[in-house]
Amino acid sequence: MQETEFPLMQFMRDGMDPVAELGRIRDEHPVYPLRMPDGSTLWLVTRYDDVRAVLGDADGFSNDFGNVTAAGSNQEDPGGLGFRDPPEHTRLRRLLTPEFTMRRLRRLEPRIEAIVAEYLDVMEKSGSPADLVSSFALPIPSLVVCELLGVPYAERADFLRLSADRFDLSAGPEASLRAVNDAMAYLTELVARQRRDPGEGLLGMLLREHGDEIADRELASLADGMLVGGHDTSTSMLALGTLWLLRHPGHRELVRAGGDRAAEVVEELLRYLTVVQVAFPRFARKDLVLAGQPIAKGEMVLCSLIGANRDPALGPDIDTVVPGRAAPSHLAFGHGIHRCVGAPLAQMEMRIAFPALLRRFPNLRLAVPEEEIPFRKISIVYGVDSLPVAW
């Protein structure tokens, strides 16, 4: 098997489906060599069992951010848990995990419902048509993060702007980087205030219970990681999920009715859409063999989450949505020690937002022909840049 030039098919879609090339690679060469621009080899892993094996093997693979920065680089760790290895990862995740149990998250449920209702009120008052992304899917995740962290009400409009600016690349990467730096500066200052007078949000709880175990900048970095991990992903899921439900009236009615059947549709949509296309890169800690393919110490492994979640080995009709599917757990939130710590919050958000939207606007429909919807061409997080709807 020869190396190929670094292709982009793992970051591309054909509508909501993986491109055919990704499926061909999964069938023929499930651990596939790609030549990077610097001449090194990257291994693309596409089968469910192999992806699960890599993501679950923290002893064989490293996530350390130092693997992706040049020696002597001053580039800062991007925050969150995704680029950290044990024991540092273990220490920080141990602090966060209790805050994401369903028992703790239930305190947020009324506030999420109120946020969703507020933006539906605004949409209804503004009238049809509307862009579902800017009117609904974009602001809700940021405000949910505000609730989670304990951002004061008076500061939420500015926080919402910072959140949106960092993901808006239309003004160039420098503007996005400035927004990232501004967000980190704000969060660091917020943590310092919370340390003096802890609130009822996650930052206050962590500082009350573990304040002597974590520095201000470290906690601000974790908070920024939660913003990044929960913003663009949830925005894309809300928009793409709505588009899929508009195409499928039977499933739309199940979701609108709420309850267990609605939750089953949402969970299957998470697998089917897998908006995060690839997991954080892994680096082999030692020479090893994966699915018969030798991988050298230090080589990068990239796991295709959409490839794994559409693996025919998971069962029949894998390219369709089957609520209550009898299959192993999907990998939309990852797997192993790096599985998204905020997954229960994201699932709650979707289970609240989709039924509320469809109840408020039971005759919701696209406002433009489907071929005019601007799907992202190449992206780590797949989605649409706008979704014009009418009712």
Helices and strands as residue ranges (DSSP letters): E 4-5, G 9-11, E 13-14, E 17-18, H 20-28, E 31-35, E 41-45, H 48-55, E 61-62, G 65-68, H 88-96, G 97-100, H 102-105, G 106-108, H 109-126, E 130-131, H 132-132, I 133-137, H 139-149, G 153-155, H 156-167, H 173-196, H 202-210, G 211-213, H 216-247, H 249-257, H 259-273, E 282-284, E 288-290, E 293-295, E 300-303, H 305-309, G 312-314, G 336-338, H 343-360, E 365-366, G 370-372, E 388-390
